[in-house]
Amino acid sequence: MGCGQSIPAGADTGTSVPVPGATPGDGEGIGVDGRLGRRQGTSATVLGHHQNAAKLGGDANPGGLLKGAEPSLSDPRARPEHFYHLFEKWPVIRPGLKEFLAKLLEAKTKGTVKRVFIYTANTSLHWVRFVMQCILKWHGFPLSLIDGIKHAPGGLKVVPENAVLYDDHPENAIGNCIQVDKYTNEIPWDMLAPLILSLPDHSPETCPCWEQCGGIKAFVDRDMAYKDRPHDPESDLTLYHLAEEFEPCEEVLLDMDETLLAGARISAYFNALNHFLMFRDEEFGTATGEKEGSVRAAQPAS
């Protein structure tokens, strides 16, 4: 698969696709039927990780140096540690992303890839920047691996010459796009809701957008009304295969939501942290513990 050729992830290219960690005898060099059987074995391994989500997060954390944390009243806004905590509890980061990013870093080091961008239609670019920095740190990659963010305001993504886009919505792209299976393994609400409900609530007098907010309980109820889409365990394997099949292009573009992570619910957590920690009633004090009658202005999360 060359830089100028779009093939859906997992499509038969006539060659075997090694599975990360496979040893001789696991099916190296066998045909399509054997390869599918080996992928099922990988799926079982990933599902085992899902049954022990804390271990999955621990495997990715370089040296176990990054520690997650629940929010506290001393926090002024969302912090990376709040999201490391989620990474420890649930695989919201798509399995195989570490291996795929390692391929990009290797190619950039060699000079066969010149630039890597996140290409998103998400309107909350500060969220995109924040969570990608969290992911890079969590997996032990330099922040310089990602050269920036490209925004597609209307959702249409135009891929330049000598570039390739990895996206779960190839129908919204013009140019060379490799289709990626959707990843929808959102963190369950029974894990996330207690974290949001622990935040300091506030009143209409304190909240600058009470009609849209309505307080913490309304925030949670409103988000819980959205029905989760089912998660396909086979989508856990996609980035492993794309890492093995990777061929460099001068520029690599990466969609984020449902391509690199299941981000809808954790973005709601990000919004809740920044909103309810920044705008709190006087009875809760400020992040420094002082009692003030005025509300601090919102500040960027990262």
Phi and psi in degrees as GROMACS dihedral restraints (atoms count N, CA, C in turn):
[ dihedral_restraints ]
;  ai    aj    ak    al  type     phi  dphi    fc
    3     4     5     6     1   -90.7    20    10
    4     5     6     7     1   174.7    20    10
    6     7     8     9     1   -62.6    20    10
    7     8     9    10     1   -30.9    20    10
    9    10    11    12     1   -95.6    20    10
   10    11    12    13     1    15.6    20    10
   12    13    14    15     1  -125.1    20    10
   13    14    15    16     1   126.0    20    10
   15    16    17    18     1   -97.9    20    10
   16    17    18    19     1   123.1    20    10
   18    19    20    21     1  -133.6    20    10
   19    20    21    22     1   128.7    20    10
   21    22    23    24     1   -56.3    20    10
   22    23    24    25     1   145.2    20    10
   24    25    26    27     1   -59.2    20    10
   25    26    27    28     1   134.6    20    10
   27    28    29    30     1    86.9    20    10
   28    29    30    31     1    -2.4    20    10
   30    31    32    33     1   -68.3    20    10
   31    32    33    34     1   150.2    20    10
   33    34    35    36     1   -73.0    20    10
   34    35    36    37     1   119.1    20    10
   36    37    38    39     1  -105.3    20    10
   37    38    39    40     1     5.1    20    10
   39    40    41    42     1    86.5    20    10
   40    41    42    43     1     2.3    20    10
   42    43    44    45     1  -128.9    20    10
   43    44    45    46     1   157.2    20    10
   45    46    47    48     1   -76.2    20    10
   46    47    48    49     1   152.1    20    10
   48    49    50    51     1  -116.4    20    10
   49    50    51    52     1   108.2    20    10
   51    52    53    54     1   -62.2    20    10
   52    53    54    55     1   145.3    20    10
   54    55    56    57     1   -94.3    20    10
   55    56    57    58     1   135.8    20    10
   57    58    59    60     1   -53.4    20    10
   58    59    60    61     1   130.0    20    10
   60    61    62    63     1    86.4    20    10
   61    62    63    64     1    -0.5    20    10
   63    64    65    66     1   -70.7    20    10
   64    65    66    67     1   147.0    20    10
   66    67    68    69     1  -115.4    20    10
   67    68    69    70     1   160.1    20    10
   69    70    71    72     1   -53.9    20    10
   70    71    72    73     1   135.2    20    10
   72    73    74    75     1   102.7    20    10
   73    74    75    76     1   -13.7    20    10
   75    76    77    78     1   -82.7    20    10
   76    77    78    79     1    -0.3    20    10
   78    79    80    81     1   121.4    20    10
   79    80    81    82     1    13.6    20    10
   81    82    83    84     1   -59.1    20    10
   82    83    84    85     1   131.4    20    10
   84    85    86    87     1    80.6    20    10
   85    86    87    88     1     7.1    20    10
   87    88    89    90     1   -90.7    20    10
   88    89    90    91     1   173.6    20    10
   90    91    92    93     1   -78.0    20    10
   91    92    93    94     1  -168.5    20    10
   93    94    95    96     1   -62.5    20    10
   94    95    96    97     1   -43.5    20    10
   96    97    98    99     1   -61.5    20    10
   97    98    99   100     1   -42.8    20    10
   99   100   101   102     1   -66.7    20    10
  100   101   102   103     1   -36.4    20    10
  102   103   104   105     1   -64.1    20    10
  103   104   105   106     1   -40.7    20    10
  105   106   107   108     1   -64.3    20    10
  106   107   108   109     1   -37.7    20    10
  108   109   110   111     1   -63.8    20    10
  109   110   111   112     1   -39.2    20    10
  111   112   113   114     1   -67.4    20    10
  112   113   114   115     1   -35.4    20    10
  114   115   116   117     1   -64.4    20    10
  115   116   117   118     1   -35.5    20    10
  117   118   119   120     1   -64.0    20    10
  118   119   120   121     1   -35.6    20    10
  120   121   122   123     1   -64.9    20    10
  121   122   123   124     1   -40.4    20    10
  123   124   125   126     1   -62.9    20    10
  124   125   126   127     1   -39.7    20    10
  126   127   128   129     1   -59.4    20    10
  127   128   129   130     1   -41.4    20    10
  129   130   131   132     1   -63.3    20    10
  130   131   132   133     1   -37.1    20    10
  132   133   134   135     1   -64.9    20    10
  133   134   135   136     1   -45.0    20    10
  135   136   137   138     1   -64.3    20    10
  136   137   138   139     1   -39.7    20    10
  138   139   140   141     1   -63.7    20    10
  139   140   141   142     1   -34.5    20    10
  141   142   143   144     1   -62.5    20    10
  142   143   144   145     1   -37.1    20    10
  144   145   146   147     1   -63.6    20    10
  145   146   147   148     1   -37.9    20    10
  147   148   149   150     1   -65.5    20    10
  148   149   150   151     1   -28.4    20    10
  150   151   152   153     1   -75.3    20    10
  151   152   153   154     1   -14.3    20    10
  153   154   155   156     1  -132.8    20    10
  154   155   156   157     1    68.9    20    10
  156   157   158   159     1   -62.1    20    10
  157   158   159   160     1   -31.5    20    10
  159   160   161   162     1   -63.9    20    10
  160   161   162   163     1   -38.0    20    10
  162   163   164   165     1   -66.7    20    10
  163   164   165   166     1   -38.1    20    10
  165   166   167   168     1   -59.1    20    10
  166   167   168   169     1   -45.1    20    10
  168   169   170   171     1   -66.0    20    10
  169   170   171   172     1   -40.1    20    10
  171   172   173   174     1   -63.6    20    10
  172   173   174   175     1   -34.3    20    10
  174   175   176   177     1   -63.2    20    10
  175   176   177   178     1   -32.6    20    10
  177   178   179   180     1   -84.7    20    10
  178   179   180   181     1   -27.4    20    10
  180   181   182   183     1   -72.6    20    10
  181   182   183   184     1   114.1    20    10
  183   184   185   186     1   -62.7    20    10
  184   185   186   187     1   113.6    20    10
  186   187   188   189     1    69.5    20    10
  187   188   189   190     1     6.0    20    10
  189   190   191   192     1    65.6    20    10
  190   191   192   193     1    22.5    20    10
  192   193   194   195     1   -80.5    20    10
  193   194   195   196     1   -26.1    20    10
  195   196   197   198     1   -89.1    20    10
  196   197   198   199     1   127.2    20    10
  198   199   200   201     1  -115.7    20    10
  199   200   201   202     1   134.2    20    10
  201   202   203   204     1   -80.1    20    10
  202   203   204   205     1   163.6    20    10
  204   205   206   207     1  -151.8    20    10
  205   206   207   208     1   144.7    20    10
  207   208   209   210     1   -78.7    20    10
  208   209   210   211     1   156.0    20    10
  210   211   212   213     1   -67.4    20    10
  211   212   213   214     1   149.8    20    10
  213   214   215   216     1  -134.2    20    10
  214   215   216   217     1   166.2    20    10
  216   217   218   219     1   -65.8    20    10
  217   218   219   220     1   -17.8    20    10
  219   220   221   222     1   -81.3    20    10
  220   221   222   223     1    -8.3    20    10
  222   223   224   225     1   -80.5    20    10
  223   224   225   226     1   128.8    20    10
  225   226   227   228     1   -82.4    20    10
  226   227   228   229     1   -21.0    20    10
  228   229   230   231     1  -168.1    20    10
  229   230   231   232     1  -175.2    20    10
  231   232   233   234     1   -61.0    20    10
  232   233   234   235     1   136.1    20    10
  234   235   236   237     1  -122.7    20    10
  235   236   237   238     1   154.5    20    10
  237   238   239   240     1   -54.3    20    10
  238   239   240   241     1   -35.2    20    10
  240   241   242   243     1   -61.0    20    10
  241   242   243   244     1   -30.2    20    10
  243   244   245   246     1   -63.0    20    10
  244   245   246   247     1   -32.5    20    10
  246   247   248   249     1   -90.5    20    10
  247   248   249   250     1   -29.1    20    10
  249   250   251   252     1   -59.2    20    10
  250   251   252   253     1   -36.6    20    10
  252   253   254   255     1   -59.9    20    10
  253   254   255   256     1   -42.3    20    10
  255   256   257   258     1   -68.2    20    10
  256   257   258   259     1   -38.8    20    10
  258   259   260   261     1   -62.3    20    10
  259   260   261   262     1   -32.4    20    10
  261   262   263   264     1   -69.8    20    10
  262   263   264   265     1   -31.2    20    10
  264   265   266   267     1   -92.9    20    10
  265   266   267   268     1   -28.0    20    10
  267   268   269   270     1  -154.3    20    10
  268   269   270   271     1   142.3    20    10
  270   271   272   273     1   -78.8    20    10
  271   272   273   274     1    64.6    20    10
  273   274   275   276     1   -69.1    20    10
  274   275   276   277     1   -28.4    20    10
  276   277   278   279     1   -76.5    20    10
  277   278   279   280     1   130.5    20    10
  279   280   281   282     1   -63.7    20    10
  280   281   282   283     1   131.1    20    10
  282   283   284   285     1   -57.1    20    10
  283   284   285   286     1   141.1    20    10
  285   286   287   288     1    91.9    20    10
  286   287   288   289     1    -9.8    20    10
  288   289   290   291     1   -64.8    20    10
  289   290   291   292     1   -38.5    20    10
  291   292   293   294     1   -59.4    20    10
  292   293   294   295     1   -44.0    20    10
  294   295   296   297     1   -66.1    20    10
  295   296   297   298     1   -39.2    20    10
  297   298   299   300     1   -67.4    20    10
  298   299   300   301     1   -44.4    20    10
  300   301   302   303     1   -64.3    20    10
  301   302   303   304     1   -32.9    20    10
  303   304   305   306     1   -63.4    20    10
  304   305   306   307     1   -37.5    20    10
  306   307   308   309     1   -63.6    20    10
  307   308   309   310     1   -41.6    20    10
  309   310   311   312     1   -64.4    20    10
  310   311   312   313     1   -42.6    20    10
  312   313   314   315     1   -64.0    20    10
  313   314   315   316     1   -42.3    20    10
  315   316   317   318     1   -61.5    20    10
  316   317   318   319     1   -43.4    20    10
  318   319   320   321     1   -67.7    20    10
  319   320   321   322     1   -38.0    20    10
  321   322   323   324     1   -66.4    20    10
  322   323   324   325     1   -38.4    20    10
  324   325   326   327     1   -63.2    20    10
  325   326   327   328     1   -39.0    20    10
  327   328   329   330     1   -76.1    20    10
  328   329   330   331     1   -19.2    20    10
  330   331   332   333     1    90.9    20    10
  331   332   333   334     1     3.5    20    10
  333   334   335   336     1   -79.9    20    10
  334   335   336   337     1   -20.5    20    10
  336   337   338   339     1  -116.8    20    10
  337   338   339   340     1   126.4    20    10
  339   340   341   342     1   -92.7    20    10
  340   341   342   343     1   -37.9    20    10
  342   343   344   345     1  -142.8    20    10
  343   344   345   346     1   145.5    20    10
  345   346   347   348     1  -130.9    20    10
  346   347   348   349     1   126.4    20    10
  348   349   350   351     1  -127.7    20    10
  349   350   351   352     1   148.5    20    10
  351   352   353   354     1   -83.7    20    10
  352   353   354   355     1   128.2    20    10
  354   355   356   357     1  -118.0    20    10
  355   356   357   358     1   109.5    20    10
  357   358   359   360     1  -136.0    20    10
  358   359   360   361     1   151.3    20    10
  360   361   362   363     1   -97.6    20    10
  361   362   363   364     1    -2.0    20    10
  363   364   365   366     1   -61.3    20    10
  364   365   366   367     1   129.8    20    10
  366   367   368   369     1   -80.9    20    10
  367   368   369   370     1   -14.0    20    10
  369   370   371   372     1   -95.3    20    10
  370   371   372   373     1    79.8    20    10
  372   373   374   375     1   -69.6    20    10
  373   374   375   376     1   -28.1    20    10
  375   376   377   378     1   -66.9    20    10
  376   377   378   379     1   -32.3    20    10
  378   379   380   381     1   -67.5    20    10
  379   380   381   382     1   -44.9    20    10
  381   382   383   384     1   -58.3    20    10
  382   383   384   385     1   -46.4    20    10
  384   385   386   387     1   -64.0    20    10
  385   386   387   388     1   -44.6    20    10
  387   388   389   390     1   -61.8    20    10
  388   389   390   391     1   -51.8    20    10
  390   391   392   393     1   -70.7    20    10
  391   392   393   394     1   -33.3    20    10
  393   394   395   396     1   -68.1    20    10
  394   395   396   397     1   -36.3    20    10
  396   397   398   399     1   -65.0    20    10
  397   398   399   400     1   -38.8    20    10
  399   400   401   402     1   -61.2    20    10
  400   401   402   403     1   -44.2    20    10
  402   403   404   405     1   -65.1    20    10
  403   404   405   406     1   -45.0    20    10
  405   406   407   408     1   -61.1    20    10
  406   407   408   409     1   -44.0    20    10
  408   409   410   411     1   -64.9    20    10
  409   410   411   412     1   -41.9    20    10
  411   412   413   414     1   -61.7    20    10
  412   413   414   415     1   -38.5    20    10
  414   415   416   417     1   -90.1    20    10
  415   416   417   418     1    -0.6    20    10
  417   418   419   420     1    81.2    20    10
  418   419   420   421     1    26.0    20    10
  420   421   422   423     1  -102.0    20    10
  421   422   423   424     1   150.8    20    10
  423   424   425   426     1   -68.6    20    10
  424   425   426   427     1   145.7    20    10
  426   427   428   429     1   -62.4    20    10
  427   428   429   430     1   -23.7    20    10
  429   430   431   432     1   -70.1    20    10
  430   431   432   433     1    -8.1    20    10
  432   433   434   435     1   -59.7    20    10
  433   434   435   436     1   -37.3    20    10
  435   436   437   438     1   -97.3    20    10
  436   437   438   439     1   122.7    20    10
  438   439   440   441     1   -84.2    20    10
  439   440   441   442     1   -12.1    20    10
  441   442   443   444     1   158.7    20    10
  442   443   444   445     1  -171.7    20    10
  444   445   446   447     1  -120.5    20    10
  445   446   447   448     1   130.3    20    10
  447   448   449   450     1  -105.7    20    10
  448   449   450   451     1   135.9    20    10
  450   451   452   453     1  -110.8    20    10
  451   452   453   454     1   135.4    20    10
  453   454   455   456     1  -111.0    20    10
  454   455   456   457     1    88.5    20    10
  456   457   458   459     1   -56.0    20    10
  457   458   459   460     1   -39.6    20    10
  459   460   461   462     1   -95.1    20    10
  460   461   462   463     1     2.9    20    10
  462   463   464   465     1    94.3    20    10
  463   464   465   466     1   -15.6    20    10
  465   466   467   468     1   -85.1    20    10
  466   467   468   469     1   127.3    20    10
  468   469   470   471     1  -111.4    20    10
  469   470   471   472     1   123.1    20    10
  471   472   473   474     1  -102.7    20    10
  472   473   474   475     1   119.5    20    10
  474   475   476   477     1   -94.4    20    10
  475   476   477   478     1   121.8    20    10
  477   478   479   480     1   -67.7    20    10
  478   479   480   481     1   168.6    20    10
  480   481   482   483     1   -62.3    20    10
  481   482   483   484     1   150.8    20    10
  483   484   485   486     1    60.5    20    10
  484   485   486   487     1    30.6    20    10
  486   487   488   489     1  -136.0    20    10
  487   488   489   490     1   161.5    20    10
  489   490   491   492     1  -139.5    20    10
  490   491   492   493     1   141.8    20    10
  492   493   494   495     1  -114.2    20    10
  493   494   495   496     1   132.7    20    10
  495   496   497   498     1  -103.6    20    10
  496   497   498   499     1   119.7    20    10
  498   499   500   501     1  -154.7    20    10
  499   500   501   502     1   145.1    20    10
  501   502   503   504     1   -83.9    20    10
  502   503   504   505     1    -3.9    20    10
  504   505   506   507     1  -125.3    20    10
  505   506   507   508     1    71.5    20    10
  507   508   509   510     1   -64.5    20    10
  508   509   510   511     1   -20.3    20    10
  510   511   512   513     1   -68.1    20    10
  511   512   513   514     1   -15.5    20    10
  513   514   515   516     1   -99.0    20    10
  514   515   516   517     1    14.3    20    10
  516   517   518   519     1  -120.1    20    10
  517   518   519   520     1   145.4    20    10
  519   520   521   522     1  -114.6    20    10
  520   521   522   523     1   119.1    20    10
  522   523   524   525     1   117.4    20    10
  523   524   525   526     1  -160.9    20    10
  525   526   527   528     1   -76.1    20    10
  526   527   528   529     1   107.0    20    10
  528   529   530   531     1  -131.4    20    10
  529   530   531   532     1   128.9    20    10
  531   532   533   534     1   -97.8    20    10
  532   533   534   535     1   121.3    20    10
  534   535   536   537     1   -71.3    20    10
  535   536   537   538     1   134.2    20    10
  537   538   539   540     1  -118.8    20    10
  538   539   540   541     1   132.0    20    10
  540   541   542   543     1   -58.8    20    10
  541   542   543   544     1   144.3    20    10
  543   544   545   546     1   -64.3    20    10
  544   545   546   547     1   141.4    20    10
  546   547   548   549     1  -116.7    20    10
  547   548   549   550     1   112.9    20    10
  549   550   551   552     1  -124.5    20    10
  550   551   552   553     1    31.0    20    10
  552   553   554   555     1   -82.7    20    10
  553   554   555   556     1    69.9    20    10
  555   556   557   558     1   -68.3    20    10
  556   557   558   559     1   146.9    20    10
  558   559   560   561     1   -64.5    20    10
  559   560   561   562     1   135.1    20    10
  561   562   563   564     1   -64.1    20    10
  562   563   564   565     1   148.6    20    10
  564   565   566   567     1   -65.5    20    10
  565   566   567   568     1   -28.5    20    10
  567   568   569   570     1   -68.3    20    10
  568   569   570   571     1   -16.3    20    10
  570   571   572   573     1   -89.2    20    10
  571   572   573   574     1   -38.1    20    10
  573   574   575   576     1   -86.2    20    10
  574   575   576   577     1   -38.5    20    10
  576   577   578   579     1   -56.4    20    10
  577   578   579   580     1   -43.9    20    10
  579   580   581   582     1   -60.5    20    10
  580   581   582   583     1   -32.4    20    10
  582   583   584   585     1   -67.5    20    10
  583   584   585   586     1   -42.5    20    10
  585   586   587   588     1   -69.9    20    10
  586   587   588   589     1   -40.7    20    10
  588   589   590   591     1   -68.6    20    10
  589   590   591   592     1   -15.2    20    10
  591   592   593   594     1   -81.2    20    10
  592   593   594   595     1    -9.4    20    10
  594   595   596   597     1   -74.0    20    10
  595   596   597   598     1   155.5    20    10
  597   598   599   600     1   -68.2    20    10
  598   599   600   601     1   124.6    20    10
  600   601   602   603     1   -78.3    20    10
  601   602   603   604     1   171.7    20    10
  603   604   605   606     1  -148.4    20    10
  604   605   606   607     1   173.5    20    10
  606   607   608   609     1  -108.4    20    10
  607   608   609   610     1   171.4    20    10
  609   610   611   612     1   -59.0    20    10
  610   611   612   613     1   -30.2    20    10
  612   613   614   615     1   -67.8    20    10
  613   614   615   616     1   -28.0    20    10
  615   616   617   618     1   -94.4    20    10
  616   617   618   619     1   -35.5    20    10
  618   619   620   621     1   -77.5    20    10
  619   620   621   622     1   129.0    20    10
  621   622   623   624     1   -79.1    20    10
  622   623   624   625     1    -7.8    20    10
  624   625   626   627     1  -143.2    20    10
  625   626   627   628     1    52.5    20    10
  627   628   629   630     1   -60.2    20    10
  628   629   630   631     1   -34.3    20    10
  630   631   632   633     1   -62.9    20    10
  631   632   633   634     1   -33.7    20    10
  633   634   635   636     1   -87.8    20    10
  634   635   636   637     1   -24.5    20    10
  636   637   638   639     1   -90.6    20    10
  637   638   639   640     1   -71.2    20    10
  639   640   641   642     1    78.9    20    10
  640   641   642   643     1     6.1    20    10
  642   643   644   645     1    96.6    20    10
  643   644   645   646     1   171.5    20    10
  645   646   647   648     1   -63.5    20    10
  646   647   648   649     1   -45.7    20    10
  648   649   650   651     1   -61.4    20    10
  649   650   651   652     1   -42.7    20    10
  651   652   653   654     1   -64.3    20    10
  652   653   654   655     1   -38.1    20    10
  654   655   656   657     1   -60.2    20    10
  655   656   657   658     1   -47.7    20    10
  657   658   659   660     1   -66.3    20    10
  658   659   660   661     1   -46.0    20    10
  660   661   662   663     1   -60.1    20    10
  661   662   663   664     1   -39.1    20    10
  663   664   665   666     1   -66.0    20    10
  664   665   666   667     1   -41.5    20    10
  666   667   668   669     1   -75.6    20    10
  667   668   669   670     1   -33.1    20    10
  669   670   671   672     1   -68.8    20    10
  670   671   672   673     1   -17.0    20    10
  672   673   674   675     1   -69.9    20    10
  673   674   675   676     1   -20.0    20    10
  675   676   677   678     1   -77.7    20    10
  676   677   678   679     1   124.8    20    10
  678   679   680   681     1   -77.7    20    10
  679   680   681   682     1   134.2    20    10
  681   682   683   684     1   -69.5    20    10
  682   683   684   685     1   143.1    20    10
  684   685   686   687     1   -84.7    20    10
  685   686   687   688     1   146.4    20    10
  687   688   689   690     1   -63.9    20    10
  688   689   690   691     1   147.4    20    10
  690   691   692   693     1   -96.8    20    10
  691   692   693   694     1   129.1    20    10
  693   694   695   696     1   -93.8    20    10
  694   695   696   697     1   112.3    20    10
  696   697   698   699     1   -57.6    20    10
  697   698   699   700     1   -27.7    20    10
  699   700   701   702     1   -64.2    20    10
  700   701   702   703     1   -24.9    20    10
  702   703   704   705     1   -69.1    20    10
  703   704   705   706     1   -13.2    20    10
  705   706   707   708     1   -66.9    20    10
  706   707   708   709     1   -20.5    20    10
  708   709   710   711     1   -91.8    20    10
  709   710   711   712     1   -14.9    20    10
  711   712   713   714     1   -58.0    20    10
  712   713   714   715     1   -48.6    20    10
  714   715   716   717     1   -70.3    20    10
  715   716   717   718     1   -27.4    20    10
  717   718   719   720     1   -60.2    20    10
  718   719   720   721     1   -46.8    20    10
  720   721   722   723     1   -67.6    20    10
  721   722   723   724     1   -40.9    20    10
  723   724   725   726     1   -65.3    20    10
  724   725   726   727     1   -33.1    20    10
  726   727   728   729     1   -64.8    20    10
  727   728   729   730     1   -40.9    20    10
  729   730   731   732     1   -70.6    20    10
  730   731   732   733     1   -32.7    20    10
  732   733   734   735     1   -91.1    20    10
  733   734   735   736     1     0.4    20    10
  735   736   737   738     1   -61.6    20    10
  736   737   738   739     1   132.3    20    10
  738   739   740   741     1  -126.2    20    10
  739   740   741   742     1   131.6    20    10
  741   742   743   744     1   -66.6    20    10
  742   743   744   745     1   147.2    20    10
  744   745   746   747     1  -126.4    20    10
  745   746   747   748     1   160.1    20    10
  747   748   749   750     1   -57.9    20    10
  748   749   750   751     1   -38.8    20    10
  750   751   752   753     1  -131.2    20    10
  751   752   753   754     1   131.9    20    10
  753   754   755   756     1  -115.8    20    10
  754   755   756   757     1   127.5    20    10
  756   757   758   759     1  -113.5    20    10
  757   758   759   760     1   134.1    20    10
  759   760   761   762     1  -123.7    20    10
  760   761   762   763     1   120.0    20    10
  762   763   764   765     1   -67.5    20    10
  763   764   765   766     1   156.3    20    10
  765   766   767   768     1  -107.8    20    10
  766   767   768   769     1   -64.9    20    10
  768   769   770   771     1   -63.7    20    10
  769   770   771   772     1   124.6    20    10
  771   772   773   774     1    67.8    20    10
  772   773   774   775     1     4.8    20    10
  774   775   776   777     1  -108.5    20    10
  775   776   777   778     1   -50.4    20    10
  777   778   779   780     1   -99.8    20    10
  778   779   780   781     1   -24.5    20    10
  780   781   782   783     1  -158.4    20    10
  781   782   783   784     1   164.1    20    10
  783   784   785   786     1   -94.4    20    10
  784   785   786   787     1    96.0    20    10
  786   787   788   789     1  -107.6    20    10
  787   788   789   790     1    -2.7    20    10
  789   790   791   792     1   -62.8    20    10
  790   791   792   793     1   -48.4    20    10
  792   793   794   795     1   -74.7    20    10
  793   794   795   796     1   -38.2    20    10
  795   796   797   798     1   -72.5    20    10
  796   797   798   799     1   -21.9    20    10
  798   799   800   801     1   -70.4    20    10
  799   800   801   802     1   -33.0    20    10
  801   802   803   804     1   -63.8    20    10
  802   803   804   805     1   -37.9    20    10
  804   805   806   807     1   -64.0    20    10
  805   806   807   808     1   -43.0    20    10
  807   808   809   810     1   -58.4    20    10
  808   809   810   811     1   -46.1    20    10
  810   811   812   813     1   -63.9    20    10
  811   812   813   814     1   -40.7    20    10
  813   814   815   816     1   -64.8    20    10
  814   815   816   817     1   -44.2    20    10
  816   817   818   819     1   -58.5    20    10
  817   818   819   820     1   -51.0    20    10
  819   820   821   822     1   -66.2    20    10
  820   821   822   823     1   -36.9    20    10
  822   823   824   825     1   -74.5    20    10
  823   824   825   826     1   -52.8    20    10
  825   826   827   828     1   -78.9    20    10
  826   827   828   829     1   -25.1    20    10
  828   829   830   831     1   -78.6    20    10
  829   830   831   832     1   -30.8    20    10
  831   832   833   834     1   -79.2    20    10
  832   833   834   835     1   -41.0    20    10
  834   835   836   837     1  -112.7    20    10
  835   836   837   838     1    93.9    20    10
  837   838   839   840     1  -124.0    20    10
  838   839   840   841     1   149.6    20    10
  840   841   842   843     1   -65.4    20    10
  841   842   843   844     1   158.0    20    10
  843   844   845   846     1   -57.8    20    10
  844   845   846   847     1   -32.5    20    10
  846   847   848   849     1   -63.2    20    10
  847   848   849   850     1   -22.8    20    10
  849   850   851   852     1   -90.8    20    10
  850   851   852   853     1    -9.0    20    10
  852   853   854   855     1    69.5    20    10
  853   854   855   856     1  -166.1    20    10
  855   856   857   858     1  -106.5    20    10
  856   857   858   859     1   179.9    20    10
  858   859   860   861     1   -63.9    20    10
  859   860   861   862     1   -22.2    20    10
  861   862   863   864     1   -92.3    20    10
  862   863   864   865     1     1.3    20    10
  864   865   866   867     1    89.9    20    10
  865   866   867   868     1    -0.8    20    10
  867   868   869   870     1   -83.1    20    10
  868   869   870   871     1   153.1    20    10
  870   871   872   873     1   -96.6    20    10
  871   872   873   874     1   121.4    20    10
  873   874   875   876     1  -134.6    20    10
  874   875   876   877     1   148.0    20    10
  876   877   878   879     1   -86.1    20    10
  877   878   879   880     1   -20.8    20    10
  879   880   881   882     1   -95.6    20    10
  880   881   882   883     1   162.2    20    10
  882   883   884   885     1  -104.7    20    10
  883   884   885   886     1   133.7    20    10
  885   886   887   888     1   -69.5    20    10
  886   887   888   889     1   148.3    20    10
  888   889   890   891     1   -70.2    20    10
  889   890   891   892     1   148.7    20    10
  891   892   893   894     1   -63.5    20    10
  892   893   894   895     1   145.3    20    10
  894   895   896   897     1  -127.9    20    10
  895   896   897   898     1   154.7    20    10
  897   898   899   900     1   -60.6    20    10
  898   899   900   901     1   148.4    20    10
  900   901   902   903     1   -78.0    20    10
  901   902   903   904     1   -24.5    20    10
